[in-house]
Amino acid sequence: MDELACFVPGMLAFGSLGYGPGDSEWFLTLVEELAWTCYNLFQLTPTKLAAENYFFHTGQDMDVGTSWNILRPETVESLFNLWRLTGNETYQDWGWNIFQAFEKNSRIESGYVGLKDMNTGVKDNMTDLLLLEWELMNIKGLRGFEHWVGNFTELTR
C-alpha cells in the first residue's frame, strides 16, 4: 500500500454522507479504521514520518517497501476531512503530530525537504507536495476552511 492511497479515508468520509444512518455509520467505521492505519504509517517509524509504501502480510507485521518520504499530504488531507465532518479533535491531534514530525525532520531554512530514508532522517530534495496543501493551517484553528477557500477563489479570479 502506498501512502498515496491514504486519500481514501477522506474520500469515503465525504461519500458516507450520501447514505442513510445505518449505512453511513458502517462507512464511517471503515473510514476511521483506514485513517488509523494511515496515521500509524507515520507513528511506527523513528522520525514519525511515513515511508512511500508498505507491504502487508496476513498475520504478520507490515514491511517497509521504499523508505523515502516525499512529503505526501494525503494522510493529512484525510485527517482534516474527518475532523471537519465529525468534529472529533483526535483527527486534529493526529494531524498536529504529523506536522510536528515534518517540522522536526524536514524543515530547512527555505521550506521543507523529503527524506531519503524515514528511518535515519537523512534529507533529500524539496518537492512540490507541501506545504501540506494549507490544511495544517486549519488543523489547530488558525483560520477556518472557508477563509482559505474564499480567499483563494478571490485571488484566482
C-alpha positions in Angstrom: 0.0 0.0 0.0 1.4 3.4 -0.9 1.0 6.4 1.4 -0.7 8.0 -1.6 -3.7 5.7 -1.0 -4.3 7.5 2.3 -6.6 10.0 0.5 -9.2 7.2 0.6 -10.4 7.7 4.2 -11.2 11.4 3.4 -12.9 10.5 0.1 -15.0 7.7 1.7 -15.9 10.1 4.6 -17.5 12.5 2.2 -19.1 9.6 0.3 -20.7 8.3 3.5 -22.8 11.4 3.7 -25.0 10.2 0.8 -26.3 7.1 2.7 -28.9 6.5 5.3 -28.0 6.4 9.0 -27.1 2.6 9.2 -25.0 2.6 6.0 -23.4 5.9 6.8 -22.2 4.6 10.2 -20.8 1.5 8.6 -18.8 3.6 6.1 -17.6 5.9 8.8 -16.4 3.0 10.9 -14.4 1.7 7.9 -13.1 5.2 7.3 -11.9 5.5 10.9 -10.1 2.2 10.6 -8.4 3.2 7.4 -7.4 6.6 8.9 -5.9 4.8 11.9 -3.8 2.6 9.6 -2.6 5.6 7.6 -1.8 7.6 10.8 0.2 4.6 12.1 2.3 4.5 8.9 3.8 7.7 10.3 3.8 6.8 14.0 5.6 3.5 13.6 8.9 5.0 12.3 11.8 6.6 14.2 11.1 10.0 12.5 7.3 9.7 12.8 7.2 10.2 9.0 5.7 7.6 6.7 7.7 5.7 4.0 6.5 5.8 0.5 4.9 2.4 0.6 4.4 -0.7 2.7 3.7 -4.4 2.3 1.1 -6.1 4.4 1.2 -9.8 5.2 -1.6 -11.8 6.7 -0.9 -12.5 10.4 2.4 -10.5 10.4 3.6 -7.0 10.8 3.8 -4.8 7.7 7.2 -4.2 6.0 8.5 -1.0 4.5 8.7 -1.1 0.7 10.6 2.1 -0.1 11.9 4.1 2.8 11.9 7.6 1.4 9.4 10.3 2.3 8.5 12.8 -0.3 6.2 15.0 1.8 2.9 13.5 0.7 -0.1 15.2 2.2 -2.8 12.5 1.6 -3.0 11.3 5.2 -3.2 14.9 6.5 -5.9 15.6 3.9 -8.0 12.7 5.2 -7.5 13.7 8.8 -8.5 17.2 8.0 -11.7 16.0 6.2 -12.5 13.6 9.1 -12.1 16.4 11.6 -14.3 18.8 9.6 -17.0 16.1 9.1 -17.1 14.6 12.6 -15.8 17.4 14.9 -13.6 14.7 16.5 -10.5 16.5 17.8 -8.5 13.3 17.7 -8.0 13.9 14.0 -6.7 17.4 14.7 -4.2 15.9 17.2 -3.0 13.3 14.7 -2.6 15.9 12.1 -0.7 18.1 14.5 1.6 15.2 15.4 2.4 14.6 11.7 3.0 18.4 11.3 5.4 18.4 14.2 7.3 15.4 12.7 7.7 17.4 9.4 8.9 20.4 11.3 11.5 18.4 13.2 12.7 16.2 10.3 12.0 18.0 7.0 12.2 21.8 7.8 15.0 23.7 6.3 15.6 27.5 6.1 13.7 27.8 2.7 10.9 25.3 3.3 10.6 21.6 3.6 12.5 18.7 2.0 11.8 15.0 1.7 13.8 12.3 3.4 16.0 9.8 1.6 15.2 7.4 4.5 12.5 8.0 7.0 14.4 5.7 9.5 17.5 7.8 9.6 16.1 11.2 8.7 18.7 11.8 6.0 17.4 14.8 4.0 16.7 14.7 0.2 15.3 17.4 -2.1 12.4 19.7 -1.9 9.2 18.6 -3.7 6.0 20.5 -4.5 3.7 18.3 -2.4 4.0 20.6 0.6 3.0 23.0 2.3 0.6 20.2 3.3 -1.8 21.9 1.0 -2.7 24.5 3.6 -4.8 22.1 5.7 -2.4 22.2 8.6 -3.1 25.9 8.9 -6.6 24.8 9.8 -5.8 21.8 12.0 -5.4 23.9 15.2 -7.9 26.5 14.1 -5.6 29.3 12.9 -8.1 30.1 10.2 -11.3 28.5 9.1 -11.5 26.4 5.9 -14.0 28.9 4.4 -11.4 31.7 4.9 -8.8 30.0 2.7 -11.1 28.7 0.1 -12.8 32.1 -0.2 -9.5 34.0 -0.4 -8.1 31.6 -2.9 -11.2 31.9 -5.1 -10.8 35.7 -5.0 -7.1 35.6 -5.8 -7.6 33.4 -8.8 -10.3 35.5 -10.5 
